[in-house]
Amino acid sequence: MKFNNPLAAAFVITTATVMILAYCYLYPEYALTASIVYISTMFFLTVILSLVGWLYKKHKNSVDDTDIANITENLNTEMILWRDDCSDIYINNKLKKLIGTEQNHHKGQKLLCKTFGLEKLSPEAITMITGNASHEAKFTNNKGGVITIAWSTSLVKKRKKYSLFLSTGFNLTDIKKMKLSLASANDFFNSSMELAEIGVIMSTDRKNFRASPEMVRMLGLRSGSITLSEFRALVHPNDRIQFDTAQSAKNSSDVRSTDMRMKSADGTYRWYSYRYKYIQGTDNTLPLLGGAILDVTQEHEKDLLIERLAYIDEVTEIANRIKLMDVGQETYETAKLLEYSYWIVVLDIDRFHIINDTCGYTNGNYILKNFAHILYKFVTPGGLAARMSGDNFALVLRDYGDDELPVRTARDIQEEFAKLAVDEFSAISLTCSAGYSKLPEDGDSFLEVLEHAEFALKTGSGTQGSICGYEPSMHDSIIGNTELEKALAVAIENNELQLFYQPKINLETGLIMGVEALIRWIKPDGTIVKPDQFVPIAESSHLIGKISEFVLTEGCRQNVLWQKMGYPPIVMSINFASSDFYQKDLRDKVFEALARSGLESKWLEVELTETLALSDIDFAVDQMNKLRDLGVKLAMDDFGTGYSSLSYLQILPITLLKLDRSFITDIEHDNIAFEIVSAVIRIAKSKKIETIAEGIENPNQEEILRKAGCDYGQGYLYGKPMPANELERFFEENIKSSSNRSNNERR
C-alpha cells in the first residue's frame, strides 16, 4: 500500500471519527474513555503515518541496487549512475570488471574522475560531460591496461541539492589498438620505403596514379596524385618506349622490370629500375597496374662501364654488333606490341681497303671513328648507331610516317662524310653506300630485317654512293636459290651431308699430321652438290648453323673413332662461317662437342679466313682467346689474300698460318712469290707460329717449301678430299711409306 494517497488517509480518519461519535451516543457512560482512546489513537496514528511517509520518501529518492541491477545488468555495455554531488555512484558489472573493482557502489570524485579521464570533477567538467553527445575518456585499469571509452550521459532526475545522471559507455579500446596498429604499419611501410629509397606507384585506370611519400620525394612531385601524361613527361625521351611498354602490360603472373631515366627532384635525369605488374580486376576488385621504382644510378654507372667493355666498339666508341642485336630484337618486339615502325639503315664505306693500304691503319681507324660520330648525329629517340664489322655500320631510326627519311638521312651522312676528305685524305674520294629496310614489316625478327637491309646494300653496291631500299621482289632473281634452300633443309634432316677429309702432311717426316674436314652434299642418287653451290645459300638462310654444328660434332666423333682404331692421333681442322663464329656462345658449343665425343682439345683446330677474322678484330680476338683457353688450335686460312697485314700476326692468337695456294702455284718460276712465302715463313717462326702450304701438286713445290722452312703441306700431291673409309686406307699407306723412307735413310 502506498501511503502517499491523501484521499485514502482522509477516508480512514473520517470513518474512525464517525464510529467513535456513534459509540459515545449509544454509550454515554463510556464517552470520556472512548474520546481519550480515540485522541490517543489518532495521535499515534498521525506519528506513524508521518514516519512511514518520511521513510518512504527517503527510500524513493535513494539509489536502489536491486532496481538498478534489473535495469543495467542485462545490457552488454558499460554503465554508471551518479550524482553530481558524488554522494552515491553505481557502476554495473560490465564496468566493474573493466575497472577491476569488487564493489558496485562508490562515493566521492575519485571513481568518476578516473572513468571520465578528469583531474577534478568541476562544474565545468560536469557541463562538458553532460552537454556533449559523446565524451571520450582514457584510464588505466588495475592491470595496467589503457582503456578508452566514449561516454554518452543523460539526466535521470533533478533535485534541489543534486542531479542524477546515467552514463552509457562504448568501449573503443580494440578499435584504437587497431588504428594504432594500422598507423604503425603504415609508418613502418613508409619508413622502410624511405630507408630503402624505394618509391611505389599504383593506378587502377592507367590514366591516374597514386604515388607513395618516398616516390613524391624522389621525383619532387607536388602531391601523391599524378596523371599519366605528367608521369610520362618525367621519363627521358629516349626511354619513353620502355615506359610505354610497361604501361601497356597485360595480365601476367610475372613481375617485369625495365630501366629508364627519369627527371628527379634536383632537376637531373637519374636511372631508375621500374619493377611492375598488372593484375586484372575481378567482380570485387579493380584492375591494378603499378610497382616499385628504385634509384639505380650508381649501379647503372657500374653497368655502363661493364657494358662499355662488352657492347661498345673500341675504335669508334659506338655500339658494336652484339649491342645492336640485343637492342634490335628488343626494339622489334616493342614495335610489334605498340605498333611502332623503324627504319634499319646499313652503311658501308666504299673501297675502305684502299684507305688502309694508302694511308695506314691508324688513319683508317680515324676515318671509322669520325664516320661513327657522323652517324650518331642522326640517331633519333629510341634509335641506335652501331659498328657491325670492319667498315660496315647500322643505323636504327624511328619512323614517324616519313617514307623519305632513310634516303634523306643517308644522303646527309654522305655529305658529312665527304667533308672529311681534307689534308692527307684530300686525294681520296670518301663515299659510302646504304641499304635500308623497315621494321617490323620486312622480317619476322630483327636479324631478318637487318639481313634484308644488307641484301639491299649488296644489290646496289655496284655503284659508289648507292642508296637502295629492300623490296620483296628482289628475291625473284633467286627463286632457284630458294628451291635449293628448301632441298638443303630436307637434306640436312635426311642426313645427306657427309664429311670428306683432305690429309695434311709433315714435310720433314712425310707422316700425316692432320686432316681438314670439308662438307659434301651427296644426294640419294649419288649426285654430289659442291660446297660453293649450297654453302652461300645456307649462310643466307640460317641453315649454316645446323651445318656448322654437324661439321663440329661429326669431326670430333670421327677423330676419336680413328684413335680408338689405333691410328696415330691427328689434328682435325674444321671451318666456321662468319655468322657462327660471331655467336656469343661459340666457346660453349665447342666445349660441348669435345665433351660429348671425348676428344682432347689439342686434336681440334678451327680454321678462320683472314677476311672473317678481321671483319671485327676486337670481337674476333676475344672469340679466339676463348677457344685458345680451351686448348683448341687456331689456323689462319687463305693468308695473303685479304688485308695482307703481317702486323695482325701480333694481335691474333693463331697457332698455324696457311699460305694461300695462289702463292704456291707460281713458287717454282716466280721469284717474287718465293720471296713472299719465305718472308712470311720466317716472320711466322719468329712468332712461334707454324705454317702450312695449300695447293701442293708436285714434289718440286714440296721440296722448295720444305727448304724454306714450311712445316706442313696440303694438296693433290698427297690426296684429294676423301670419305672416312678411304682416309683409313691412306693411313695404312702413309705409315708403310714412312716406314720405308726411314729404312732407306738408315741404309
TIGUTI-744823 format. One line per 4 residues: number of its first residue (from 1); their letters; for each residue x, y, z of C-alpha. Coordinates in nm, 3 decimals, padded with zeros to 5 digits. Example, Ala and Ser with C-alpha at 12.3 -4.5 7.8 and 13.67 -1.06 7.14 Angstrom:
BEGIN
1 = AS = 01.230/-00.450/00.780  01.367/-00.106/00.714
END
This chain:
BEGIN
1 = MKFN = 00.000/00.000/00.000  00.130/00.344/-00.085  00.090/00.596/00.195  00.121/00.899/-00.017
5 = NPLA = -00.251/00.891/-00.119  -00.432/01.172/00.083  -00.788/01.050/-00.008  -00.720/00.714/00.145
9 = AAFV = -00.593/00.875/00.466  -00.896/01.108/00.489  -01.132/00.816/00.435  -00.977/00.618/00.719
13 = ITTA = -00.982/00.914/00.964  -01.343/01.008/00.878  -01.463/00.651/00.921  -01.290/00.621/01.261
17 = TVMI = -01.439/00.952/01.382  -01.796/00.854/01.283  -01.759/00.523/01.465  -01.636/00.693/01.790
21 = LAYC = -01.920/00.950/01.781  -02.176/00.675/01.731  -02.031/00.476/02.021  -02.041/00.783/02.254
25 = YLYP = -02.403/00.843/02.157  -02.507/00.487/02.229  -02.297/00.451/02.543  -02.269/00.794/02.712
29 = EYAL = -02.112/00.641/03.023  -01.809/00.543/02.823  -01.786/00.864/02.617  -01.491/01.011/02.811
33 = TASI = -01.290/00.695/02.797  -01.367/00.647/02.430  -01.268/01.005/02.349  -00.935/00.967/02.531
37 = VYIS = -00.864/00.641/02.346  -00.963/00.797/02.011  -00.745/01.105/02.061  -00.451/00.888/02.170
41 = TMFF = -00.500/00.655/01.876  -00.519/00.940/01.628  -00.205/01.095/01.777  -00.007/00.776/01.744
45 = LTVI = -00.156/00.711/01.400  -00.050/01.057/01.284  00.302/00.999/01.415  00.321/00.657/01.249
49 = LSLV = 00.188/00.791/00.916  00.434/01.080/00.921  00.722/00.845/01.000  00.617/00.599/00.730
53 = GWLY = 00.579/00.882/00.480  00.922/01.019/00.566  01.080/00.672/00.534  00.904/00.609/00.203
57 = KKHK = 01.011/00.944/00.068  01.368/00.878/00.170  01.356/00.528/00.024  01.208/00.655/-00.302
61 = NSVD = 01.484/00.914/-00.370  01.783/00.684/-00.300  01.971/00.458/-00.548  01.833/00.110/-00.516
65 = DTDI = 02.081/-00.167/-00.610  01.809/-00.413/-00.693  01.619/-00.180/-00.924  01.935/-00.062/-01.099
69 = ANIT = 02.062/-00.419/-01.140  01.736/-00.509/-01.308  01.782/-00.220/-01.547  02.154/-00.234/-01.622
73 = ENLN = 02.299/-00.578/-01.565  02.139/-00.739/-01.872  02.295/-00.477/-02.101  02.629/-00.564/-02.259
77 = TEMI = 02.776/-00.218/-02.220  02.947/-00.011/-01.950  02.700/00.195/-01.739  02.740/00.432/-01.443
81 = LWRD = 02.462/00.605/-01.242  02.594/00.901/-01.048  02.501/01.214/-00.860  02.679/01.536/-00.934
85 = DCSD = 02.748/01.572/-00.559  02.928/01.236/-00.575  02.731/01.109/-00.274  02.632/00.789/-00.448
89 = IYIN = 02.788/00.631/-00.759  02.672/00.299/-00.900  02.855/00.103/-01.171  02.725/-00.212/-01.339
93 = NKLK = 02.915/-00.540/-01.350  03.045/-00.479/-01.705  03.223/-00.160/-01.591  03.319/-00.312/-01.256
97 = KLIG = 03.512/-00.593/-01.430  03.671/-00.349/-01.672  03.795/-00.121/-01.394  03.896/-00.411/-01.174
101 = TEQN = 03.694/-00.323/-00.860  03.484/-00.553/-00.642  03.211/-00.302/-00.547  02.917/-00.165/-00.737
105 = HHKG = 02.857/00.130/-00.503  03.112/00.408/-00.454  03.128/00.760/-00.313  03.349/01.057/-00.388
109 = QKLL = 03.506/01.204/-00.702  03.790/00.954/-00.743  03.597/00.692/-00.941  03.421/00.949/-01.161
113 = CKTF = 03.745/01.136/-01.236  03.908/00.807/-01.331  03.632/00.678/-01.558  03.576/01.019/-01.721
117 = GLEK = 03.951/01.089/-01.757  03.941/01.405/-01.544  04.171/01.553/-01.285  03.881/01.713/-01.093
121 = LSPE = 03.502/01.693/-01.121  03.440/02.066/-01.152  03.109/02.221/-01.262  03.271/02.300/-01.594
125 = AITM = 03.377/01.937/-01.631  03.024/01.816/-01.546  02.880/02.058/-01.802  03.127/01.927/-02.062
129 = ITGN = 03.038/01.563/-01.988  02.663/01.610/-01.980  02.644/01.875/-02.250  02.817/01.679/-02.530
133 = ASHE = 02.670/01.389/-02.718  02.987/01.191/-02.652  03.285/01.228/-02.420  03.591/01.016/-02.495
137 = AKFT = 03.798/00.923/-02.191  04.108/00.715/-02.126  04.203/00.550/-01.798  04.426/00.271/-01.675
141 = NNKG = 04.276/-00.034/-01.505  04.432/-00.217/-01.214  04.619/-00.445/-01.460  04.794/-00.152/-01.623
145 = GVIT = 04.590/-00.167/-01.943  04.481/00.156/-02.112  04.105/00.168/-02.162  03.929/00.408/-02.399
149 = IAWS = 03.552/00.464/-02.362  03.316/00.705/-02.534  03.055/00.810/-02.271  02.703/00.925/-02.352
153 = TSLV = 02.534/01.091/-02.048  02.164/01.158/-01.985  01.986/01.336/-01.696  01.769/01.094/-01.498
157 = KKRK = 01.636/01.319/-01.216  01.699/01.673/-01.099  01.669/01.775/-00.733  01.743/02.095/-00.548
161 = KYSL = 02.054/01.952/-00.387  02.174/01.725/-00.666  02.106/01.585/-01.010  02.109/01.216/-01.103
165 = FLST = 02.281/01.115/-01.433  02.311/00.792/-01.626  02.625/00.750/-01.843  02.641/00.473/-02.103
169 = GFNL = 02.981/00.378/-02.246  03.103/00.247/-02.583  03.438/00.067/-02.548  03.683/00.199/-02.814
173 = TDIK = 03.991/00.017/-02.680  04.013/-00.250/-02.953  03.933/-00.001/-03.230  04.204/00.234/-03.102
177 = KMKL = 04.454/-00.051/-03.092  04.363/-00.146/-03.449  04.403/00.211/-03.573  04.732/00.239/-03.389
181 = SLAS = 04.846/-00.088/-03.540  04.747/00.024/-03.889  04.913/00.360/-03.837  05.226/00.189/-03.711
185 = ANDF = 05.224/-00.049/-04.005  05.179/00.241/-04.245  05.455/00.436/-04.073  05.675/00.126/-04.084
189 = FNSS = 05.599/00.076/-04.453  05.671/00.440/-04.538  05.985/00.438/-04.324  06.102/00.117/-04.487
193 = MELA = 06.044/00.260/-04.833  06.226/00.579/-04.732  06.523/00.392/-04.584  06.541/00.163/-04.887
197 = EIGV = 06.483/00.461/-05.120  06.204/00.274/-05.298  05.905/00.458/-05.439  05.571/00.291/-05.509
201 = IMST = 05.321/00.399/-05.773  04.979/00.247/-05.850  04.695/00.301/-06.096  04.354/00.142/-06.144
205 = DRKN = 04.267/00.309/-06.475  04.612/00.357/-06.641  04.540/00.731/-06.650  04.586/00.846/-06.291
209 = FRAS = 04.849/00.727/-06.048  04.891/00.736/-05.672  05.249/00.782/-05.554  05.396/00.687/-05.216
213 = PEMV = 05.560/00.959/-05.000  05.905/00.831/-05.096  05.808/00.847/-05.463  05.695/01.207/-05.416
217 = RMLG = 06.028/01.288/-05.253  06.241/01.110/-05.515  06.080/01.280/-05.814  05.989/01.609/-05.646
221 = LRSG = 05.616/01.566/-05.715  05.370/01.829/-05.596  05.141/01.566/-05.441  05.075/01.196/-05.422
225 = SITL = 04.847/01.216/-05.727  04.988/01.234/-06.079  04.838/01.181/-06.425  04.975/00.951/-06.693
229 = SEFR = 05.090/01.241/-06.911  05.262/01.411/-06.616  05.437/01.088/-06.519  05.543/01.015/-06.879
233 = ALVH = 05.682/01.368/-06.914  05.930/01.287/-06.637  06.073/00.997/-06.840  06.373/01.070/-07.062
237 = PNDR = 06.261/01.097/-07.429  06.494/00.812/-07.532  06.344/00.582/-07.266  05.974/00.652/-07.315
241 = IQFD = 05.936/00.348/-07.535  06.024/00.131/-07.232  05.768/00.319/-07.024  05.504/00.276/-07.294
245 = TAQS = 05.576/-00.098/-07.297  05.528/-00.117/-06.920  05.213/00.096/-06.938  05.056/-00.143/-07.191
249 = AKNS = 05.138/-00.453/-06.983  04.873/-00.726/-06.989  04.766/-00.956/-06.707  05.064/-01.169/-06.609
253 = SDVR = 05.181/-01.367/-06.310  05.534/-01.242/-06.370  05.682/-00.925/-06.226  05.859/-00.744/-06.509
257 = STDM = 06.139/-00.494/-06.490  06.282/-00.217/-06.703  06.542/00.054/-06.651  06.474/00.411/-06.757
261 = RMKS = 06.591/00.764/-06.688  06.354/01.000/-06.507  06.380/01.361/-06.403  06.441/01.370/-06.027
265 = ADGT = 06.370/01.625/-05.757  06.702/01.801/-05.826  06.607/01.850/-06.193  06.860/01.599/-06.331
269 = YRWY = 06.791/01.269/-06.503  06.872/00.964/-06.292  06.842/00.594/-06.369  06.553/00.409/-06.206
273 = SYRY = 06.460/00.042/-06.212  06.082/00.004/-06.253  05.954/-00.336/-06.134  05.591/-00.355/-06.235
277 = KYIQ = 05.296/-00.591/-06.269  04.940/-00.572/-06.398  04.664/-00.751/-06.206  04.330/-00.795/-06.378
281 = GTDN = 04.021/-00.679/-06.194  03.753/-00.914/-06.061  03.389/-00.875/-05.960  03.506/-00.741/-05.624
285 = TLPL = 03.830/-00.564/-05.714  03.952/-00.303/-05.961  04.238/-00.375/-06.203  04.574/-00.264/-06.071
289 = LGGA = 04.889/-00.156/-06.254  05.197/-00.039/-06.073  05.508/-00.135/-05.892  05.824/-00.017/-05.723
293 = ILDV = 06.077/00.235/-05.852  06.433/00.217/-05.722  06.714/00.463/-05.790  06.988/00.256/-05.959
297 = TQEH = 07.204/00.540/-06.086  07.521/00.421/-05.913  07.465/00.061/-06.018  07.390/00.174/-06.370
301 = EKDL = 07.714/00.368/-06.387  07.898/00.049/-06.295  07.692/-00.142/-06.552  07.777/00.122/-06.811
305 = LIER = 08.145/00.054/-06.753  08.088/-00.320/-06.793  07.861/-00.259/-07.091  08.125/-00.039/-07.248
309 = LAYI = 08.370/-00.326/-07.234  08.116/-00.575/-07.371  07.898/-00.367/-07.604  08.098/-00.064/-07.716
313 = DEVT = 08.328/-00.079/-08.016  08.676/00.025/-07.904  08.775/00.201/-08.226  08.458/00.401/-08.297
317 = EIAN = 08.323/00.432/-07.940  07.969/00.344/-08.052  07.769/00.023/-08.006  07.911/-00.298/-08.153
321 = RIKL = 07.729/-00.581/-08.327  07.641/-00.758/-08.000  07.471/-00.445/-07.867  07.295/-00.394/-08.200
325 = MDVG = 07.148/-00.743/-08.194  07.034/-00.718/-07.831  06.873/-00.375/-07.865  06.746/-00.455/-08.212
329 = QETY = 06.546/-00.758/-08.106  06.403/-00.569/-07.809  06.307/-00.285/-08.044  06.146/-00.535/-08.281
333 = ETAK = 05.930/-00.687/-08.005  05.830/-00.344/-07.874  05.742/-00.225/-08.225  05.516/-00.527/-08.272
337 = LLEY = 05.349/-00.467/-07.936  05.295/-00.091/-07.968  05.255/-00.084/-08.348  05.562/00.137/-08.398
341 = SYWI = 05.784/00.139/-08.707  06.158/00.180/-08.751  06.399/00.209/-09.041  06.711/-00.009/-09.041
345 = VVLD = 06.984/00.155/-09.249  07.304/-00.041/-09.321  07.601/00.163/-09.447  07.933/00.061/-09.594
349 = IDRF = 08.235/00.283/-09.661  08.320/00.242/-10.028  08.667/00.096/-10.104  08.776/00.125/-09.744
353 = HIIN = 09.067/-00.117/-09.805  09.228/00.150/-10.025  09.231/00.391/-09.730  09.408/00.132/-09.518
357 = DTCG = 09.656/00.047/-09.793  09.742/00.406/-09.888  09.701/00.591/-09.558  09.775/00.323/-09.300
361 = YTNG = 09.558/00.160/-09.036  09.589/00.450/-08.792  09.430/00.683/-09.044  09.183/00.411/-09.134
365 = NYIL = 09.070/00.396/-08.772  09.045/00.776/-08.773  08.803/00.755/-09.067  08.600/00.481/-08.895
369 = KNFA = 08.575/00.681/-08.574  08.464/01.001/-08.747  08.218/00.814/-08.966  08.066/00.666/-08.648
373 = HILY = 08.037/01.013/-08.495  07.857/01.135/-08.806  07.607/00.851/-08.775  07.549/00.933/-08.410
377 = KFVT = 07.426/01.280/-08.505  07.130/01.122/-08.683  07.017/00.886/-08.407  06.652/00.951/-08.319
381 = PGGL = 06.496/00.887/-07.973  06.479/00.513/-07.921  06.727/00.455/-08.206  07.086/00.333/-08.222
385 = AARM = 07.406/00.363/-08.424  07.641/00.062/-08.430  07.950/-00.072/-08.600  07.875/-00.425/-08.715
389 = SGDN = 08.216/-00.520/-08.852  08.505/-00.367/-09.044  08.364/-00.069/-09.232  08.006/-00.192/-09.201
393 = FALV = 07.766/00.015/-08.986  07.396/00.015/-08.897  07.156/00.292/-08.801  06.817/00.237/-08.633
397 = LRDY = 06.574/00.525/-08.694  06.223/00.573/-08.553  05.968/00.604/-08.833  05.718/00.888/-08.795
401 = GDDE = 05.545/00.829/-09.127  05.816/00.983/-09.346  05.898/00.732/-09.623  06.187/00.952/-09.742
405 = LPVR = 06.361/00.952/-09.404  06.614/00.671/-09.474  06.713/00.813/-09.815  06.739/01.169/-09.685
409 = TARD = 06.938/01.056/-09.382  07.177/00.850/-09.598  07.238/01.148/-09.827  07.301/01.378/-09.530
413 = IQEE = 07.552/01.126/-09.397  07.722/01.109/-09.738  07.755/01.488/-09.744  07.901/01.499/-09.394
417 = FAKL = 08.138/01.212/-09.469  08.267/01.374/-09.788  08.381/01.675/-09.582  08.646/01.456/-09.416
421 = AVDE = 08.842/01.441/-09.746  09.099/01.704/-09.644  09.472/01.706/-09.566  09.614/01.353/-09.607
425 = FSAI = 09.273/01.232/-09.728  09.234/01.501/-09.994  09.336/01.264/-10.272  09.070/01.010/-10.171
429 = SLTC = 08.703/01.023/-10.255  08.520/00.944/-09.930  08.182/00.793/-10.014  07.950/00.541/-09.857
433 = SAGY = 07.665/00.323/-09.978  07.345/00.237/-09.794  07.071/-00.021/-09.793  06.760/00.002/-09.580
437 = SKLP = 06.455/-00.197/-09.472  06.155/-00.135/-09.249  06.092/-00.289/-08.908  05.883/-00.491/-08.837
441 = EDGD = 05.725/-00.515/-09.183  06.031/-00.656/-09.362  06.100/-00.961/-09.146  05.995/-01.199/-08.871
445 = SFLE = 06.281/-01.092/-08.644  06.531/-00.811/-08.613  06.803/-01.028/-08.761  06.591/-01.095/-09.069
449 = VLEH = 06.508/-00.725/-09.115  06.878/-00.642/-09.077  06.975/-00.904/-09.332  06.721/-00.763/-09.576
453 = AEFA = 06.881/-00.419/-09.536  07.220/-00.579/-09.602  07.071/-00.754/-09.904  06.954/-00.416/-10.035
457 = LKTG = 07.303/-00.274/-09.975  07.463/-00.555/-10.175  07.205/-00.517/-10.450  07.308/-00.157/-10.509
461 = SGTQ = 07.677/-00.200/-10.426  07.781/-00.188/-10.792  07.781/00.192/-10.778  07.961/00.404/-10.520
465 = GSIC = 07.729/00.611/-10.305  07.426/00.396/-10.392  07.117/00.404/-10.169  06.883/00.111/-10.213
469 = GYEP = 06.570/00.009/-10.024  06.465/-00.351/-09.969  06.187/-00.487/-10.187  06.041/-00.838/-10.163
473 = SMHD = 06.065/-00.854/-10.542  06.443/-00.862/-10.504  06.404/-01.230/-10.424  06.255/-01.304/-10.764
477 = SIIG = 06.606/-01.332/-10.904  06.697/-01.602/-10.654  06.400/-01.837/-10.690  06.642/-02.110/-10.783
481 = NTEL = 06.831/-02.048/-10.463  06.507/-02.069/-10.269  06.432/-02.411/-10.417  06.786/-02.516/-10.337
485 = EKAL = 06.741/-02.386/-09.985  06.429/-02.599/-09.937  06.608/-02.905/-10.075  06.906/-02.838/-09.847
489 = AVAI = 06.680/-02.821/-09.542  06.539/-03.162/-09.634  06.889/-03.296/-09.699  07.003/-03.192/-09.351
493 = ENNE = 06.706/-03.371/-09.195  06.772/-03.683/-09.407  07.143/-03.695/-09.317  07.256/-03.641/-09.676
497 = LQLF = 07.551/-03.429/-09.560  07.884/-03.602/-09.525  08.238/-03.503/-09.430  08.531/-03.557/-09.662
501 = YQPK = 08.885/-03.531/-09.529  09.195/-03.395/-09.704  09.523/-03.502/-09.540  09.791/-03.265/-09.413
505 = INLE = 10.149/-03.391/-09.425  10.454/-03.312/-09.212  10.712/-03.203/-09.474  11.003/-03.333/-09.265
509 = TGLI = 10.870/-03.681/-09.178  10.617/-03.737/-09.454  10.365/-03.854/-09.191  10.006/-03.742/-09.183
513 = MGVE = 09.967/-03.487/-08.904  09.608/-03.382/-08.959  09.312/-03.351/-09.190  09.081/-03.072/-09.299
517 = ALIR = 08.712/-03.161/-09.274  08.518/-03.050/-09.583  08.140/-03.067/-09.616  07.976/-03.253/-09.905
521 = WIKP = 07.611/-03.293/-10.001  07.553/-03.634/-10.153  07.201/-03.688/-10.282  07.033/-04.032/-10.266
525 = DGTI = 07.104/-04.084/-10.639  07.476/-04.027/-10.577  07.488/-03.673/-10.715  07.737/-03.455/-10.530
529 = VKPD = 07.647/-03.088/-10.480  07.958/-02.872/-10.447  08.001/-02.663/-10.130  08.031/-02.338/-10.327
533 = QFVP = 07.675/-02.401/-10.450  07.493/-02.470/-10.124  07.710/-02.309/-09.851  07.627/-01.948/-09.958
537 = IAES = 07.258/-02.044/-09.961  07.295/-02.192/-09.615  07.464/-01.876/-09.488  07.182/-01.654/-09.611
541 = SHLI = 06.904/-01.880/-09.481  07.038/-01.962/-09.133  07.084/-02.329/-09.227  07.456/-02.272/-09.189
545 = GKIS = 07.418/-02.309/-08.813  07.297/-02.667/-08.849  07.572/-02.743/-09.099  07.842/-02.600/-08.871
549 = EFVL = 07.705/-02.799/-08.579  07.718/-03.117/-08.790  08.077/-03.050/-08.903  08.191/-02.984/-08.545
553 = TEGC = 08.014/-03.285/-08.394  08.099/-03.531/-08.671  08.460/-03.416/-08.698  08.520/-03.471/-08.325
557 = RQNV = 08.343/-03.807/-08.330  08.538/-03.935/-08.631  08.873/-03.827/-08.487  08.807/-04.017/-08.163
561 = LWQK = 08.699/-04.322/-08.364  09.028/-04.324/-08.559  09.225/-04.303/-08.237  09.027/-04.599/-08.096
565 = MGYP = 09.106/-04.792/-08.418  09.476/-04.750/-08.337  09.570/-04.481/-08.588  09.813/-04.210/-08.478
569 = PIVM = 09.642/-03.905/-08.320  09.597/-03.626/-08.573  09.456/-03.274/-08.574  09.101/-03.234/-08.709
573 = SINF = 09.060/-02.894/-08.879  08.710/-02.751/-08.923  08.577/-02.423/-09.063  08.316/-02.185/-08.922
577 = ASSD = 08.103/-01.943/-09.120  08.103/-01.578/-09.016  07.755/-01.596/-08.865  07.861/-01.889/-08.646
581 = FYQK = 08.198/-01.752/-08.545  08.043/-01.428/-08.420  07.792/-01.604/-08.195  07.845/-01.531/-07.825
585 = DLRD = 07.806/-01.898/-07.727  08.067/-02.034/-07.973  08.304/-02.134/-07.694  08.027/-02.326/-07.516
589 = KVFE = 07.929/-02.512/-07.833  08.288/-02.622/-07.897  08.328/-02.729/-07.534  08.008/-02.936/-07.551
593 = ALAR = 08.118/-03.109/-07.874  08.453/-03.202/-07.719  08.286/-03.326/-07.401  08.030/-03.538/-07.588
597 = SGLE = 08.288/-03.701/-07.815  08.566/-03.735/-07.557  08.818/-03.572/-07.793  09.110/-03.387/-07.631
601 = SKWL = 09.102/-03.020/-07.728  09.460/-03.029/-07.864  09.342/-03.253/-08.151  09.085/-02.994/-08.274
605 = EVEL = 09.173/-02.695/-08.491  08.943/-02.413/-08.603  09.030/-02.252/-08.937  08.937/-01.887/-08.997
609 = TETL = 08.969/-01.692/-09.317  09.165/-01.369/-09.294  08.862/-01.167/-09.402  08.639/-01.329/-09.139
613 = ALSD = 08.889/-01.279/-08.858  08.949/-00.914/-08.942  08.584/-00.815/-09.001  08.558/-00.723/-08.635
617 = IDFA = 08.909/-00.751/-08.499  08.822/-00.685/-08.135  08.542/-00.939/-08.116  08.742/-01.190/-08.322
621 = VDQM = 09.039/-01.173/-08.085  08.806/-01.222/-07.789  08.645/-01.528/-07.951  08.982/-01.673/-08.046
625 = NKLR = 09.119/-01.629/-07.695  08.820/-01.815/-07.554  08.891/-02.107/-07.790  09.262/-02.097/-07.707
629 = DLGV = 09.172/-02.116/-07.338  09.000/-02.446/-07.415  09.323/-02.574/-07.572  09.186/-02.564/-07.928
633 = KLAM = 09.431/-02.475/-08.207  09.361/-02.183/-08.441  09.462/-02.157/-08.807  09.452/-01.853/-09.034
637 = DDFG = 09.331/-01.972/-09.375  09.399/-01.805/-09.712  09.660/-01.572/-09.561  09.774/-01.304/-09.804
641 = TGYS = 09.450/-01.268/-10.000  09.267/-01.028/-09.766  09.402/-00.733/-09.573  09.760/-00.860/-09.626
645 = SLSY = 09.887/-00.713/-09.300  10.161/-00.903/-09.120  10.102/-00.676/-08.821  09.789/-00.876/-08.740
649 = LQIL = 10.011/-01.176/-08.660  10.098/-00.991/-08.341  09.733/-00.947/-08.247  09.561/-01.271/-08.347
653 = PITL = 09.633/-01.569/-08.116  09.675/-01.819/-08.403  09.885/-02.135/-08.391  09.902/-02.209/-08.764
657 = LKLD = 09.929/-01.991/-09.075  09.802/-02.133/-09.404  09.974/-01.994/-09.714  09.724/-01.943/-09.994
661 = RSFI = 09.755/-02.166/-10.300  09.789/-01.859/-10.525  10.145/-01.814/-10.393  10.231/-02.185/-10.419
665 = TDIE = 10.122/-02.226/-10.782  10.400/-01.998/-10.916  10.660/-02.059/-10.647  10.877/-02.264/-10.887
669 = HDNI = 10.902/-01.991/-11.150  10.807/-01.663/-10.978  11.089/-01.535/-10.761  10.862/-01.269/-10.602
673 = AFEI = 10.617/-01.538/-10.492  10.907/-01.736/-10.346  11.039/-01.433/-10.157  10.693/-01.350/-10.018
677 = VSAV = 10.640/-01.708/-09.898  10.990/-01.726/-09.747  10.942/-01.393/-09.564  10.607/-01.495/-09.424
681 = IRIA = 10.750/-01.827/-09.303  11.040/-01.652/-09.128  10.810/-01.399/-08.959  10.571/-01.677/-08.850
685 = KSKK = 10.857/-01.878/-08.700  10.973/-01.570/-08.507  10.623/-01.557/-08.360  10.631/-01.933/-08.291
689 = IETI = 10.350/-01.985/-08.541  10.361/-02.298/-08.758  10.299/-02.276/-09.135  10.126/-02.498/-09.388
693 = AEGI = 10.113/-02.451/-09.765  09.795/-02.522/-09.960  09.777/-02.642/-10.318  10.099/-02.850/-10.338
697 = ENPN = 10.069/-03.053/-10.657  10.423/-03.178/-10.733  10.737/-03.287/-10.543  10.933/-02.984/-10.663
701 = QEEI = 10.695/-02.746/-10.487  10.716/-02.963/-10.178  11.096/-02.953/-10.177  11.110/-02.574/-10.220
705 = LRKA = 10.870/-02.524/-09.930  11.049/-02.773/-09.708  11.380/-02.595/-09.763  11.212/-02.259/-09.696
709 = GCDY = 11.115/-02.390/-09.353  10.746/-02.458/-09.412  10.622/-02.711/-09.157  10.330/-02.882/-09.331
713 = GQGY = 10.180/-02.931/-09.675  09.834/-02.994/-09.818  09.731/-03.057/-10.175  09.663/-03.309/-10.452
717 = LYGK = 10.022/-03.434/-10.427  09.913/-03.614/-10.109  09.547/-03.670/-10.175  09.214/-03.513/-10.266
721 = PMPA = 08.936/-03.478/-10.009  08.809/-03.831/-09.939  08.548/-04.007/-09.723  08.648/-04.160/-09.390
725 = NELE = 08.695/-04.517/-09.519  08.932/-04.403/-09.793  09.132/-04.196/-09.545  09.178/-04.509/-09.334
729 = RFFE = 09.348/-04.676/-09.633  09.555/-04.358/-09.669  09.660/-04.400/-09.304  09.785/-04.753/-09.380
733 = ENIK = 09.975/-04.650/-09.694  10.121/-04.342/-09.526  10.251/-04.548/-09.235  10.409/-04.803/-09.473
737 = SSSN = 10.556/-04.529/-09.694  10.703/-04.350/-09.394  10.848/-04.676/-09.264  11.012/-04.749/-09.599
741 = RSNN = 11.153/-04.396/-09.613  11.303/-04.440/-09.267  11.460/-04.771/-09.365  11.612/-04.620/-09.681
745 = ERR = 11.751/-04.328/-09.483  11.913/-04.567/-09.233  12.075/-04.759/-09.519
END
